[in-house]
Structure formats: structure tokens, C-alpha cells
Amino acid sequence: QVQLVESGGGLVQPGGSLRLSCAASGVIFRLYDMAWYRQAPGKQRELVAAITSGGSTNYADSVKGRFTISRDNAKKTVYLQMNSLKPEDTATYYCNAAYYGMGYWGKGTLVTVSS
């Protein structure tokens, strides 16, 4: 059974930092492309950052230079380091694992950026 469990969300002031983690089980993690998406209230889910099985990364323009995605295949975990957070980064952040048309989602972790 595939499980993706996100953690690390919370309330942070503008300009602050958070690190999200997504622990995977039930998959051969090193084969999967991993990504973080987010969904703000009333908005569509959007891609934030992605990392391939080979380690290539890409980012949404809105987070370039502020967020960093990384993965630890030994720990079966993908991370999202978020710096210089802005109120518009407030959303539920979801982890996604994809492999040849198979895709899995976590339940999400809420990030609130507010003073």
C-alpha cells in the first residue's frame, strides 16, 4: 500500500522559513519523480517544485530563488525548504509521487504565512 505522509507545516511570519517533509512507503522511492503542489482556498492546485528520479529540479516562477526541493532516497523522503515566505504562499501543500503514469498523493500539510 502506497503512503505519502507530509509534515512540517505550520504558522510562520512573513520572511520566515519552513521545511516540509514527505515520507514515502510502499514504493521503490528511487524510481519515482517527486513533486510538491499547493492549493490555496478558492484556487486550483498548482505545481510548486519537482525533482526527477535522476535529481533534476524545476520550480514555479513564483518560488524560484526562495524554495528548494531535495530528496533522500535512503530515507524515502522528499523535502521542500521554503525561505523568505510570503502571505501568498499560504496554502495546503501536497506531496506527489509519479512513475510511468502511476501517481499518488499525500493528504497535505497546511502552511500559513501571517503576522
NUPAVO-915320 format. One record per residue (C-alpha): residue number from 1; x, y, z; residue in three letters. Coordinates in pm, 1 decimal. Example, Ala and Ser with C-alpha at 12.3 -4.5 7.8 and 13.67 -1.06 7.14 Angstrom:
// NUPAVO-915320
PAMI     i          x          y          z    aa
PAMI     1     1230.0     -450.0      780.0   ALA
PAMI     2     1367.0     -106.0      714.0   SER
// end
This chain:
// NUPAVO-915320
PAMI     i          x          y          z    aa
PAMI     1        0.0        0.0        0.0   GLN
PAMI     2      143.4      333.6     -108.6   VAL
PAMI     3      153.3      607.7      151.8   GLN
PAMI     4      286.0      961.5      134.2   LEU
PAMI     5      288.4     1148.4      463.4   VAL
PAMI     6      365.1     1520.1      469.7   GLU
PAMI     7      485.5     1706.5      776.3   SER
PAMI     8      643.4     2037.6      872.3   GLY
PAMI     9      361.9     2279.8      801.7   GLY
PAMI    10      250.6     2546.2     1043.3   GLY
PAMI    11      217.3     2916.5     1107.9   LEU
PAMI    12      512.3     3137.5     1017.5   VAL
PAMI    13      563.2     3511.4      988.6   GLN
PAMI    14      636.3     3675.6      654.3   PRO
PAMI    15     1005.5     3641.3      576.0   GLY
PAMI    16     1033.6     3323.4      778.9   GLY
PAMI    17     1127.8     2970.6      679.1   SER
PAMI    18      980.8     2622.4      697.7   LEU
PAMI    19     1096.3     2283.5      580.4   ARG
PAMI    20      834.7     2037.5      462.8   LEU
PAMI    21      899.4     1664.6      453.8   SER
PAMI    22      719.3     1387.2      270.0   CYS
PAMI    23      791.7     1031.1      376.9   ALA
PAMI    24      701.7      758.6      130.7   ALA
PAMI    25      627.5      393.1      189.1   SER
PAMI    26      510.4      111.0      -31.2   GLY
PAMI    27      705.4      235.5     -334.8   VAL
PAMI    28     1050.4      190.3     -482.5   ILE
PAMI    29     1118.2      552.0     -398.9   PHE
PAMI    30     1432.1      599.1     -606.6   ARG
PAMI    31     1237.5      527.2     -927.3   LEU
PAMI    32      973.1      792.6     -869.0   TYR
PAMI    33      962.3     1152.7     -976.5   ASP
PAMI    34      854.1     1356.5     -676.1   MET
PAMI    35      682.8     1692.2     -654.7   ALA
PAMI    36      523.1     1942.0     -422.5   TRP
PAMI    37      195.2     2105.7     -515.9   TYR
PAMI    38       -9.3     2359.1     -325.4   ARG
PAMI    39     -368.2     2466.7     -315.8   GLN
PAMI    40     -488.2     2790.4     -164.0   ALA
PAMI    41     -853.7     2839.3      -67.0   PRO
PAMI    42    -1063.9     2902.2     -376.6   GLY
PAMI    43     -776.6     2831.6     -614.2   LYS
PAMI    44     -664.1     2540.3     -825.5   GLN
PAMI    45     -385.7     2311.0     -717.7   ARG
PAMI    46      -56.4     2423.0     -869.2   GLU
PAMI    47      289.5     2275.1     -908.0   LEU
PAMI    48      543.4     2431.5     -674.0   VAL
PAMI    49      856.2     2223.5     -732.2   ALA
PAMI    50      955.0     1888.1     -876.1   ALA
PAMI    51     1254.5     1659.0     -868.6   ILE
PAMI    52     1305.6     1367.2    -1102.2   THR
PAMI    53     1439.8     1026.2    -1009.0   SER
PAMI    54     1769.4     1146.7    -1155.0   GLY
PAMI    55     1776.9     1459.6     -940.9   GLY
PAMI    56     1677.7     1725.6    -1195.4   SER
PAMI    57     1463.7     2000.4    -1048.1   THR
PAMI    58     1219.8     2261.9    -1167.2   ASN
PAMI    59     1025.4     2532.4     -988.7   TYR
PAMI    60      725.6     2754.4    -1034.0   ALA
PAMI    61      834.6     3107.5    -1121.0   ASP
PAMI    62      669.8     3235.8     -804.7   SER
PAMI    63      904.8     3037.6     -577.7   VAL
PAMI    64     1231.5     3037.9     -774.1   LYS
PAMI    65     1518.8     3153.8     -556.6   GLY
PAMI    66     1317.5     3103.0     -237.0   ARG
PAMI    67     1225.5     2733.3     -230.8   PHE
PAMI    68     1449.6     2430.1     -271.9   THR
PAMI    69     1334.8     2074.1     -334.1   ILE
PAMI    70     1558.9     1781.0     -245.2   SER
PAMI    71     1532.0     1410.1     -188.9   ARG
PAMI    72     1697.2     1143.4       23.4   ASP
PAMI    73     1645.9      807.6     -143.1   ASN
PAMI    74     1783.5      617.1      155.1   ALA
PAMI    75     1520.1      774.6      378.8   LYS
PAMI    76     1249.8      763.9      109.1   LYS
PAMI    77     1182.0     1127.9      179.7   THR
PAMI    78     1145.0     1442.2      -26.7   VAL
PAMI    79     1189.1     1786.5      125.5   TYR
PAMI    80     1082.5     2139.0       43.6   LEU
PAMI    81     1289.6     2411.0      206.3   GLN
PAMI    82     1089.7     2733.2      196.3   MET
PAMI    83     1262.8     3062.1      271.5   ASN
PAMI    84     1150.8     3424.7      254.2   SER
PAMI    85      791.4     3314.5      288.2   LEU
PAMI    86      516.3     3549.7      176.0   LYS
PAMI    87      147.5     3564.2      268.9   PRO
PAMI    88       66.1     3444.8      -82.5   GLU
PAMI    89      248.9     3119.1       -6.2   ASP
PAMI    90      -33.2     3030.0      233.0   THR
PAMI    91     -183.4     2701.6      113.4   ALA
PAMI    92     -211.5     2333.5      178.5   THR
PAMI    93       99.8     2167.7       39.3   TYR
PAMI    94       71.1     1822.4     -113.6   TYR
PAMI    95      334.4     1567.2     -198.1   CYS
PAMI    96      307.4     1375.0     -525.4   ASN
PAMI    97      488.4     1065.0     -646.1   ALA
PAMI    98      477.7      968.7    -1013.4   ALA
PAMI    99      612.1      678.2    -1215.1   TYR
PAMI   100      508.3      590.0    -1570.4   TYR
PAMI   101      151.9      712.4    -1539.8   GLY
PAMI   102      102.3      597.3    -1182.6   MET
PAMI   103       54.5      883.8     -942.2   GLY
PAMI   104       -1.2      908.7     -570.2   TYR
PAMI   105      -89.2     1195.6     -337.3   TRP
PAMI   106      -41.9     1268.5       27.8   GLY
PAMI   107     -311.7     1427.7      240.7   LYS
PAMI   108     -135.4     1760.2      265.0   GLY
PAMI   109       10.6     1988.5      527.2   THR
PAMI   110     -111.1     2342.5      589.9   LEU
PAMI   111      126.6     2635.5      566.2   VAL
PAMI   112        2.8     2972.1      689.0   THR
PAMI   113      215.1     3283.2      641.9   VAL
PAMI   114       81.3     3564.8      852.2   SER
PAMI   115      189.3     3823.7     1102.7   SER
// end
